[in-house]
Each structure stands twice: as structure tokens, then as C-alpha cells.
Amino acid sequence: MFRYGTETNDAIKKKIRVFAMLVIFVFLCLLMRIWYLQILKWQYLTGLSENNRVRMVSLPAYRGTIKDRNGETLVSIRPSFNLYITPEDAGDSGSSLDLLAKKIKFKRGKLKKSIGREKSFKDILIKADISREEVAFIEENNMRLPGIKIKAEPLRNYVYKDLMSHTLGYLGEISKSKLKNTNNLFYSQGDFVGKNGLENIFESTLRGKKGHKEVEVDVSGRELKTIRRLPSESGNNLILTLDVKVQAELEKAMTSTPEKIVNGSAVVIKVQTGEILAIASKPTFDPNEFAEGITSGSWRKLINDEMHPLQNRSIHSQYPPGSTYKIAVAYAALEEGVIDPETTIYCPGHFKLGRGRYRCWKKSGHGAMNLHDALVQSCDVYFYTLGHRMGIDTLARYAKKFGFGTPAGIGLSREKSGLVPSTQWKLKNRKKAWLLGETISASIGQGYNLVTPLQQANMMAAVANGGMLLKPYIVKRIEEPGGTTIKEFFPEIRGQIAGSSENLEVIRKALRDVVNGVRGTGKRSRLKNIIVSGKTGTVQVVRMKSNEELEKENEVPYKYRDHAWFVAFAPYEKPEIAVAVLVEHGGHGGTTAAPIAKKVFKKYFQLYPLDPDS
């Protein structure tokens, strides 16, 4: 009995020890948890608790406006009502989203993914730029939609939609790399920044500076009152050299050609200053799609479009200059003393070089011609002969004087330099010696020669103003939101093409008669009361066989048709503006491109009539 009782007592003591150890272990766990919460996580939990009562709300900065030279607003800001959800405030968000879905269309699956990867108390966008009717629905059901709120935020508004879109550019969501390398005073995740055009180049000028406010909220995240506020700062404004009325006329003219499919570019420039009055690239796009947050479907449609609407053909596309290049060749020949204005060359319809024949566009030939008539009628044989006499390196040297081979310097990103071929260039880039036959092709602007429409306009401006090659510019000044000018841009001379003003005047007179002469190729740009001077150009896209060249132009597939050039200035006596027009696959420059220039000249001189006493 005694032994049994002893054993019983020992068992009890053992159980008490186990229980005590268990109690101590639980107590230690509680102490560890308290230490973890009070010491390690106190900052996080304090912030979380405070967030249930006080929150910091970012105030967006109003992006600066963009206006034309006459103060007409091109890009502005309009209010946008955006719908957000704060998951922590929403509770059972499923029921709220079910209610929303009855009235508002949104991508629920995408929203669910966003909720899963965002930080605590982060407002997540449900839908941007909701309608007035949708706003009213949210307000009516406010109490049934905890954690769901509407924010009135500024939205970029491109007033003229697709007009001058390549120049103005567009906005897009900031990339992770840019966000990492920029000041958080300006940007946060989800912000939109300039991605192209002036919006990109002048991002730091236009963006402004965000503000913030501290607000007290209730359990559902609804704002009760503002505790303190630091207002945002608006961005500065851009005043451009562009004239929206000239721009509109230019783009209208480009879409009303006989060919309803229009790819191409045109540039209008003031010859004495280098100010760009209008610059167009077709086809175009509406940058408002980007401002609203372009859908993946719309983006794929744009980038897969075989017409490449996002490409700025004015500065990014390069084309052979065709017969417009004869201006530079003629001037080079005069300056080098290879010919004088009265030197005649006989055109039998072809130029023989060894066993090869280089044909003139006029199969029957032009007969004996001097320089003036050769430019007026655009005789190929005359310029084949000049190129043969001077050589490619002399042609290259003068082409560079006219601004070819280097970017014009307008200040927009990725501007192309074009190409001026030479013996050294071919040896370096093609590892082959230059061939004499290549000089013959180059002398009429074919072969390796490449230019941009902007370079062509700038070249023509230099011819018009007496040989002064200017740097084209498109921003006139930068203004503070109140209108005070903080920076102004002025004309800048890049170079001088004229050695002899007399030789340049010979060229100018010939260009006058290209438009106004009886046999001029540019007569479709002629105006009644203003003397236009210009030069047509036709660029062969593919080399046709002799029998194919006899086909009617409209029988040739569109993509194989020649490109059409027309470069011009007006008035002849006291030039004010120069124009370059390129219509892809437009055929003859005098037929397709010249009428576009005519409409632009007509519009400009309606807006800015000539002084009759000047």
C-alpha cells in the first residue's frame, strides 16, 4: 500500500512539472509575441493604426499647356473622374465589385491581380475617365461601396486630336527604370510621362511638382477632413512657332490628293528665321488614346499597322531627293566653273557611259539646253553630264553645304541625318570602290542619296534667303503658368551655302520659271498674285524594265509607284516661307506634291497678306 501510494504521489508530481513547464512555455511565447509586436513591429503597426485614421494623399501636378504662335491652345488639361478601390477599406470587396459591375464595365481579372501585388492602403485604379452617369451611380450608392472612391484628376487633352500628333508627342506610364532613377517629388508608380515628341523632350519643363495633403478618414476610408495641405505646382507652358491654321490646311491638303491612301510628310518654314510653321507626317494617330491609357489591343493595332502611323516621316524617314537634288548640282557646277549659265548640253534622250545608257525622263530628248532650261524642264541628261564632269566627291562637298548628311537640328529625338555618298563613304561602309555609273545616278538624286523632308525644307529656305543655312526650331518660348517668359529661342545660323550670290540668283530665277514658265514642271503650284518658285522631283522606288516603264501610272501597283517631291518658296522677290512636300508613291512631283504646296501658300498669304508697299 505504501509503495502504491508513493508511486501515485510521484505521478502527480510529474504531471504538475509537465503542466508547469507548459505554462512557462506558453508564457514565454506570449512574451516573445509581445516583444515582436512592441519592439520589432511597432513602427509598422503604429503606421497601420494611424492609416486607419490619418492618411497622406498625393495631389497631382497640373501639366503645362502647349500653344501655337498666336496663343491658340493645342494641348491642355481637362478634369477626369477616375474610379479607385482601397482593398483594406473595402472589406468584402466582392460584393462591392458585383454592384459596380451592374453599371460600370471594368476588367475584374486584371483588377484582382493588381490588388494582389500592391502595397497596403494603396489606391488601385478600377477605371479611368468614367462618365457623368457613372459618377452619379457611385455617389448614389456611396454607403454600399466601402473603399471605393472617385478622384478628380487632370487628364491630358490634345485639342485637335490627330493634328500635329508626331510633333506634340504623347504620354505613357512611367517605366520602372525611370521611376528608380528619378526624384520621387515628381513621380510615383502609375504616373504618366512624356514618351515622344515635345511631351518627351520638354518633360521636365511641363511636368510640374506634386503636392500632398493629410486627411482624417473613417473606417471605410472616406475622407472626413483635411488636416494639412501642401499644394502642387503647375508645370510651365510651351509657346510654339507652329501656326495651327496653316497646320490644319497642310494636313487637309495631304488627305485630299487623288490617291486616297496618303503616306508622306510636309514641312513649312519661315525662310528668314528657321521657325517651323507647320510640320506634318501621314498617316497619323490620336494622342488622346495614350493620355487615357491605351489598351493593349489598340497599341498592337498601331505598331502592327503596315502604314506605320507612329513614325514621324518628317525627321525619321529618309528618301532619295530625286530631281530636287539638281538645285545643289547646278550650284556646284556654277561655283566650280564647270559651266556658266549659257553653257549648252545636248540631250538626245539618254546619256552614254561605256556600254550603258542612262535615260532621260523625256524619251525623245530635250535637244540643246542651257542651265536655266535644264532646271525648268528637269532634263536628266544635262545633270548626268554635270555629275560626270565634277565627280561624286565634289557633289558630296556641295550637298553638305546645303545641309544634307547631318541632322537639321530641330531638337526632336532620333532625327535622321540622311546620307551624302562619297568615294570614302562607300569604301568605309561597303568595302568597295566607287563606280562612275553611281555618280551618274547620284547627279539626279538617285542611288545612295538620302534626305529627310525637314532637310529639304531647310535647304529651300537657304536658297530663298540668299544662302543662309538656319537651324530650324519649333519652340518659340517657355512661360510660367502666370504668363511670364522664362526662356526664349532665337534664330541660329548653321552655315552659309552661297559663295557667289550671282550664281545663286541664276538658280532662283530658274526655280521661278519651274512654276511660272510655259514648260515648267511645277505649274500646278502657280498662284495668281504671288510668284512661287520651286522644283519638282520624282523618285523611282523600284527599277522598271523598259517595257514596264511604258505602262500607265495607275496600272502600277501602289507600293511600286514613284515617290513625289516638291520643294518651293514664295514670294520670289521677298521670300517669306519655304515648303517641302513628299508624297510616298505619289507618282510625279508636279502632279501630286505641287498642288499640296499651292494650298499651303494660298492659306498662308490669306492669313498674312503681303504689304503692297513693300
C-alpha positions in Angstrom: 0.0 0.0 0.0 2.7 2.4 1.0 4.7 1.7 -2.2 1.5 2.2 -4.3 0.8 5.5 -2.5 4.3 6.6 -3.1 4.1 5.8 -6.8 0.8 7.7 -7.0 2.4 10.8 -5.5 5.3 10.7 -7.9 2.9 10.5 -10.9 1.1 13.5 -9.6 4.3 15.5 -9.1 5.4 14.5 -12.6 2.2 15.8 -14.1 2.5 19.1 -12.1 6.0 19.6 -13.5 4.8 19.0 -17.1 2.0 21.4 -16.6 4.2 24.0 -15.1 6.7 23.7 -18.0 3.8 24.0 -20.4 2.6 27.1 -18.6 6.1 28.6 -18.7 6.4 27.8 -22.4 3.1 29.5 -23.2 4.1 32.5 -21.1 7.4 32.7 -22.9 5.6 32.5 -26.3 3.3 35.4 -25.1 6.4 37.4 -24.1 8.1 36.7 -27.4 4.9 37.8 -29.3 4.7 41.0 -27.2 8.4 41.7 -27.8 7.8 41.1 -31.6 4.8 43.4 -31.7 6.1 46.1 -29.3 9.7 46.2 -30.3 10.2 44.9 -33.8 6.9 45.8 -35.5 5.9 48.9 -33.5 6.6 51.3 -36.3 4.7 49.3 -38.9 1.7 48.7 -36.6 1.7 52.3 -35.5 1.6 53.4 -39.1 -1.1 50.9 -39.9 -3.2 52.1 -37.0 -2.6 55.7 -37.9 -3.6 54.9 -41.5 -7.0 53.9 -40.2 -7.4 57.4 -39.0 -4.9 59.7 -40.9 -3.7 59.3 -44.4 -1.3 61.1 -46.8 -2.9 61.8 -50.1 -0.9 62.8 -53.2 -2.1 65.9 -55.1 -1.3 65.7 -58.8 0.6 68.4 -60.6 -1.1 70.1 -63.5 1.0 69.6 -66.6 1.8 72.8 -68.6 -0.2 73.7 -71.7 1.2 73.9 -75.3 0.1 76.7 -77.5 0.7 77.8 -81.1 2.5 81.1 -82.1 -0.8 83.0 -81.9 -1.8 81.7 -78.4 -4.2 79.0 -79.7 -4.3 76.1 -77.2 -3.0 72.9 -78.7 -2.6 70.7 -75.6 -4.5 71.4 -72.4 -5.7 69.7 -69.2 -9.3 68.6 -68.6 -10.8 67.1 -65.5 -11.1 63.3 -65.4 -13.1 61.3 -62.9 -11.2 58.1 -62.1 -12.5 55.3 -60.0 -10.3 53.6 -57.4 -10.5 50.9 -54.7 -8.6 50.7 -51.4 -8.8 46.9 -50.6 -8.2 47.4 -46.8 -11.2 49.7 -46.6 -13.4 47.7 -48.9 -13.9 44.7 -46.6 -15.7 42.1 -48.7 -14.8 43.7 -52.0 -16.5 41.0 -53.9 -20.0 42.4 -53.2 -18.9 45.9 -53.9 -17.5 44.9 -57.3 -20.6 42.9 -58.0 -22.6 46.1 -57.5 -20.2 48.1 -59.7 -20.4 45.6 -62.5 -24.1 46.2 -62.9 -23.4 49.8 -64.1 -19.7 50.1 -65.0 -17.6 47.9 -67.3 -14.1 47.1 -66.0 -11.6 44.2 -66.2 -12.2 42.3 -63.0 -9.5 39.8 -63.5 -6.8 42.4 -64.1 -8.1 44.4 -61.0 -7.7 41.2 -58.9 -4.1 40.8 -60.0 -3.4 44.4 -59.2 -4.9 44.1 -55.7 -2.6 41.1 -55.0 0.6 42.9 -55.8 0.1 46.4 -54.4 1.2 47.7 -51.0 -1.1 48.3 -48.1 -3.6 51.1 -48.4 -2.7 51.7 -52.0 -5.4 53.1 -54.1 -5.9 50.8 -57.1 -7.4 52.1 -60.3 -10.6 50.4 -61.4 -11.5 52.6 -64.4 -10.2 55.9 -65.7 -12.2 58.8 -67.0 -15.7 57.5 -66.1 -18.8 59.2 -67.4 -21.1 61.6 -65.6 -23.7 58.9 -65.4 -21.2 56.5 -63.8 -20.2 59.2 -61.3 -23.8 59.7 -60.3 -24.2 56.0 -59.8 -21.2 55.8 -57.4 -22.5 58.8 -55.5 -26.0 57.3 -55.1 -24.6 54.0 -53.8 -21.8 55.5 -51.7 -22.7 53.8 -48.5 -22.9 50.4 -50.2 -19.5 50.8 -51.8 -16.9 51.0 -48.9 -13.3 51.5 -50.0 -14.4 52.7 -53.4 -13.8 56.3 -54.3 -13.8 58.8 -57.1 -10.8 61.1 -57.7 -11.0 64.2 -59.9 -7.6 64.2 -61.7 -6.1 66.2 -64.6 -6.2 64.4 -68.0 -4.1 65.5 -70.9 -6.2 66.8 -73.7 -5.0 67.1 -77.3 -7.5 69.7 -78.6 -7.0 69.0 -82.3 -6.8 65.2 -81.8 -4.5 63.7 -84.5 -3.3 67.1 -85.8 0.5 67.5 -85.5 0.5 64.4 -83.2 4.0 63.4 -84.2 5.4 66.8 -83.1 3.4 67.1 -79.9 4.0 63.5 -78.9 2.1 61.5 -76.3 2.1 60.3 -72.7 2.6 56.9 -71.3 3.0 55.2 -67.9 6.4 55.8 -66.4 8.8 52.8 -66.7 10.3 51.1 -63.6 13.8 52.1 -64.7 12.9 55.8 -65.0 11.0 55.6 -61.7 14.0 54.2 -60.0 16.3 56.9 -61.3 14.2 60.0 -60.7 13.1 62.2 -57.8 10.0 60.9 -56.0 8.9 64.5 -55.7 8.0 64.3 -59.3 6.9 60.7 -60.0 5.4 57.7 -58.4 4.2 54.4 -59.8 1.4 54.7 -62.3 2.2 58.3 -63.3 2.2 59.3 -66.9 5.2 61.0 -68.6 6.1 62.3 -72.0 7.1 59.4 -74.3 7.5 61.1 -77.6 7.7 64.4 -79.4 7.7 67.7 -77.4 6.0 65.9 -74.5 9.2 63.9 -74.0 11.8 66.5 -74.9 10.3 69.1 -72.5 9.2 66.6 -69.8 11.0 68.5 -67.0 9.5 71.8 -68.2 5.9 70.6 -68.5 5.5 68.1 -65.6 5.1 70.4 -62.5 5.6 69.3 -58.9 3.2 67.2 -56.9 1.7 68.3 -53.6 0.1 66.3 -50.8 -2.5 66.6 -48.0 -3.1 64.8 -44.7 -6.7 63.8 -44.3 -8.7 62.1 -41.5 -10.7 59.1 -42.7 -13.4 56.9 -41.3 -13.4 53.1 -41.0 -14.5 52.9 -44.7 -11.7 55.1 -45.9 -14.0 58.1 -46.6 -12.3 61.5 -46.1 -13.7 63.4 -43.1 -11.5 66.5 -43.0 -8.1 67.8 -44.2 -5.5 68.3 -41.5 -2.8 70.0 -43.5 -2.1 70.6 -47.2 0.9 71.3 -49.4 -0.4 72.5 -52.8 1.1 71.1 -56.1 2.9 73.3 -58.5 1.8 73.5 -62.2 4.3 72.9 -65.0 5.5 75.6 -67.4 3.9 76.3 -70.8 5.4 75.9 -74.2 4.6 78.5 -76.9 5.4 77.0 -80.3 6.4 78.5 -83.7 3.6 76.5 -85.3 0.5 78.1 -86.7 -2.4 75.8 -86.2 -4.4 77.2 -89.1 -1.5 76.6 -91.5 -1.0 73.2 -90.0 -4.7 72.3 -90.4 -4.6 73.4 -94.1 -1.5 71.4 -94.7 -2.9 68.2 -93.3 -6.2 68.7 -95.0 -4.4 69.2 -98.4 -2.4 66.0 -97.8 -5.5 63.9 -97.3 -7.4 65.2 -100.3 -5.0 64.0 -103.0 -6.2 61.9 -105.9 -4.7 58.9 -104.1 -6.9 58.4 -101.0 -4.1 56.4 -99.5 -1.7 59.1 -98.2 1.7 58.4 -96.7 4.1 61.2 -96.6 5.3 64.4 -95.0 5.4 68.2 -95.5 7.2 71.0 -93.7 6.6 74.7 -93.8 9.4 77.0 -92.6 10.0 80.8 -92.3 13.0 81.4 -94.6 14.5 84.4 -92.6 14.3 82.8 -89.1 14.1 79.0 -89.4 10.8 78.9 -87.4 8.6 75.9 -88.3 5.1 77.0 -89.2 3.7 73.5 -89.9 5.1 70.0 -89.9 3.1 67.0 -90.9 3.5 63.3 -91.1 0.9 61.0 -92.6 -0.7 58.7 -91.6 -1.2 60.0 -88.1 -2.7 58.9 -84.7 -4.7 60.4 -81.8 -2.5 61.0 -78.8 -5.7 61.2 -76.6 -5.7 57.4 -76.7 -2.4 57.4 -74.8 -3.5 60.0 -72.3 -6.4 57.9 -71.3 -4.3 54.8 -71.0 -4.1 53.0 -74.3 -5.4 49.4 -74.4 -3.2 46.6 -75.4 -5.4 45.9 -78.4 -5.2 49.5 -79.6 -1.4 49.5 -79.1 -0.9 46.3 -81.1 -3.0 47.7 -83.9 -0.8 50.8 -84.1 2.5 49.1 -84.0 1.4 46.3 -86.5 -0.1 48.8 -89.0 1.9 48.4 -92.2 1.5 52.1 -92.8 3.4 52.9 -89.6 1.3 55.7 -88.2 3.7 56.2 -85.2 6.6 57.0 -87.5 7.4 60.7 -87.8 8.3 60.8 -91.5 9.4 64.5 -91.4 12.6 63.6 -89.4 12.7 59.8 -89.2 12.1 58.7 -92.8 14.8 59.1 -95.4 14.2 59.3 -99.2 16.3 59.9 -102.3 15.8 63.6 -103.2 15.2 62.9 -106.9 15.3 65.9 -109.2 15.2 68.4 -106.3 18.9 67.5 -105.9 19.5 69.2 -109.2 19.5 72.5 -107.3 22.7 71.6 -105.4 24.3 70.0 -108.6 23.6 73.2 -110.6 25.0 75.4 -108.0 28.1 73.2 -107.6 28.7 73.3 -111.4 28.5 77.1 -111.4 30.7 77.6 -108.4 33.3 75.1 -109.7 33.4 76.8 -113.1 32.4 73.6 -114.9 29.7 75.6 -116.8 28.4 79.1 -117.0 24.7 79.9 -117.2 24.7 79.8 -121.0 26.6 76.5 -121.4 24.5 74.2 -123.6 24.4 70.4 -123.4 22.6 68.3 -126.0 20.0 65.9 -124.7 19.2 63.0 -127.2 17.1 61.3 -124.5 19.9 59.3 -123.0 23.5 59.6 -121.6 26.0 57.0 -122.8 28.7 55.7 -120.4 30.6 52.8 -121.8 28.2 50.3 -122.9 25.5 51.6 -120.6 22.7 54.1 -121.3 21.1 56.4 -118.7 17.8 57.6 -119.9 16.2 61.0 -119.6 12.6 61.1 -118.3 11.7 62.5 -121.8 12.4 59.6 -124.1 12.7 61.7 -127.2 15.2 64.1 -125.6 15.2 67.8 -124.9 17.7 68.8 -127.5 20.3 71.6 -126.8 19.7 73.2 -123.4 21.3 75.7 -121.1 21.2 75.5 -117.3 18.1 77.6 -116.9 16.1 75.4 -119.3 17.5 72.2 -117.9 16.2 73.1 -114.4 12.9 74.3 -115.7 12.3 71.2 -117.7 14.3 68.9 -115.3 16.4 67.4 -118.0 18.2 64.4 -116.7 20.9 64.2 -119.4 22.1 67.7 -118.6 22.7 66.8 -114.9 24.2 63.4 -115.8 26.8 65.4 -117.7 27.4 67.8 -114.9 27.9 64.9 -112.4 30.2 63.1 -114.8 32.4 66.2 -115.1 32.6 67.0 -111.4 32.7 63.6 -109.8 31.0 62.3 -106.7 33.3 63.9 -104.1 32.6 67.4 -105.5 28.9 66.7 -105.4 29.2 65.5 -101.8 31.0 68.6 -100.7 28.3 70.9 -102.1 25.5 68.7 -100.8 26.8 69.1 -97.3 26.8 72.9 -97.7 23.1 72.6 -98.4 22.6 70.9 -95.1 22.4 67.3 -96.3 24.2 64.5 -94.5 23.7 65.9 -90.9 20.5 66.4 -88.8 18.9 69.7 -89.3 18.8 70.2 -85.5 15.1 70.8 -84.8 15.5 69.3 -81.3 13.1 66.4 -81.6 14.5 62.9 -80.7 16.1 60.5 -83.2 16.3 62.9 -86.1 18.0 61.2 -89.0 21.0 62.7 -90.8 20.2 61.4 -94.3 23.1 60.2 -96.5 25.6 62.0 -98.7 27.6 59.3 -100.6 31.3 59.7 -101.5 34.2 57.6 -102.5 35.4 57.4 -98.9 31.9 56.6 -97.6 31.5 53.6 -99.9 34.9 52.3 -99.2 34.3 52.5 -95.4 30.7 51.2 -95.3 30.5 48.9 -98.3 34.2 47.9 -98.6 34.0 48.6 -102.3 35.4 51.2 -104.7 33.1 53.9 -106.1 31.8 53.3 -109.6 31.4 56.0 -112.2 27.9 54.8 -113.0 27.0 55.5 -109.4 28.0 59.2 -109.9 25.6 59.4 -112.9 22.7 58.2 -110.7 23.7 60.4 -107.8 23.7 63.5 -110.0 19.9 63.3 -110.4 19.3 62.5 -106.7 19.0 58.7 -107.0 21.4 56.0 -105.9 22.7 56.2 -102.3 21.5 59.8 -101.7 19.0 60.1 -98.8 17.3 63.2 -97.3 14.5 64.0 -94.8 11.6 66.3 -95.6 12.8 68.7 -92.9 16.3 68.9 -94.6 14.6 69.6 -97.9 12.5 72.5 -96.5 15.6 73.9 -94.7 17.6 73.6 -98.0 14.9 75.5 -99.9 14.8 78.2 -97.2 18.5 78.7 -97.6 18.1 79.1 -101.4 15.3 81.6 -100.8 17.1 83.8 -98.2 20.4 84.2 -100.1 22.3 81.2 -98.9 22.0 81.4 -95.1 21.5 77.8 -93.7 19.5 78.2 -90.4 18.8 75.8 -87.6 15.1 75.1 -87.7 13.2 75.4 -84.4 9.7 74.7 -83.2 9.6 76.2 -79.6 9.3 80.0 -79.5 9.4 80.5 -75.7 8.7 78.9 -72.3 6.3 80.6 -70.0 5.5 80.3 -66.3 1.8 79.4 -65.5 1.2 83.1 -65.0 2.5 84.0 -68.4 5.9 85.4 -67.6 8.6 84.4 -70.1 11.4 82.4 -68.6 13.2 81.4 -71.8 13.0 82.5 -75.4 14.5 80.9 -78.5 16.0 82.8 -81.4 17.2 82.1 -85.0 20.6 80.4 -85.2 22.8 80.3 -88.3 24.4 76.9 -89.1 26.3 77.8 -92.2 26.5 79.6 -95.5 26.0 77.9 -98.8 26.5 80.9 -101.1 29.9 81.6 -102.5 28.5 83.7 -105.3 25.2 85.5 -104.9 25.1 85.8 -108.7 25.2 82.0 -109.1 22.5 81.5 -106.5 20.3 84.1 -108.3 20.7 82.0 -111.5 19.2 79.1 -109.6 16.4 81.2 -108.1 15.3 82.5 -111.5 15.2 79.0 -112.9 13.1 77.9 -109.9 10.7 80.8 -110.5 10.2 79.6 -114.1 9.7 75.9 -113.0 6.4 77.1 -111.6 5.6 80.1 -113.8 7.2 79.2 -117.2 5.4 77.7 -120.2 7.3 74.4 -119.9 7.8 74.3 -116.1 7.2 71.1 -114.3 5.7 72.8 -111.2 2.9 74.8 -112.8 0.3 73.2 -110.6 1.6 75.2 -107.7 1.1 78.5 -109.5 -0.8 81.4 -107.8 -2.4 84.4 -109.4 -0.9 87.3 -107.4 2.1 85.7 -105.8 5.2 84.3 -107.6 6.0 80.8 -106.3 9.5 79.3 -107.1 10.0 75.6 -106.8 11.4 72.3 -108.1 9.7 69.0 -108.7 11.2 65.6 -108.0 10.2 62.0 -108.8 11.9 59.2 -107.0 12.0 55.7 -108.5 11.0 53.1 -105.9 11.9 50.1 -108.0 13.8 49.9 -111.2 11.4 49.0 -114.0 12.2 47.1 -117.2 11.9 49.1 -120.4 8.5 47.6 -121.3 7.2 48.2 -117.8 8.1 51.9 -118.0 5.6 52.3 -120.8 2.7 51.2 -118.5 0.2 53.7 -117.4 1.0 55.0 -113.9 -2.3 53.9 -112.5 -1.6 50.3 -113.7 1.5 50.1 -111.5 0.8 48.6 -108.0 0.7 51.3 -105.4 3.7 50.1 -103.4 5.9 50.2 -106.6 4.9 53.7 -107.7 7.4 56.5 -107.6 7.6 59.0 -104.7 6.7 62.6 -105.4 8.6 65.6 -104.2 8.0 69.3 -104.5 10.1 72.0 -102.8 9.3 75.7 -103.1 9.4 79.2 -101.6 7.3 82.3 -102.0 7.2 85.1 -102.9 10.1 85.2 -105.4 11.1 88.8 -104.7 10.9 88.8 -100.9 10.6 85.2 -99.8 8.7 84.6 -96.5 8.1 80.8 -96.4 9.5 77.6 -97.9 7.7 74.3 -98.3 8.8 70.8 -98.8 6.2 68.1 -99.7 6.8 64.4 -100.0 4.0 62.0 -101.1 5.0 58.4 -100.9 4.1 56.5 -104.1 2.5 59.7 -105.3 4.0 59.5 -108.8 5.2 62.8 -110.4 6.0 65.6 -108.0 4.4 68.2 -110.3 1.1 66.2 -110.3 0.7 65.2 -106.6 3.0 67.2 -104.4 2.9 70.6 -106.1 -0.9 71.1 -105.6 -0.4 70.5 -101.8 2.2 73.2 -101.6 -0.1 75.5 -103.6 -2.9 75.2 -101.0 -0.5 75.9 -98.2 0.9 79.0 -99.9 -2.6 80.2 -100.5 -3.7 79.7 -96.9 -0.6 81.4 -95.5 -0.9 84.6 -97.6 -4.6 84.7 -96.8 -3.6 84.8 -93.1 -0.6 87.0 -93.6 -1.3 89.3 -96.6 1.7 90.9 -98.3 2.3 94.5 -97.7 1.5 96.2 -101.1 4.1 98.9 -100.4 7.0 96.5 -99.6 
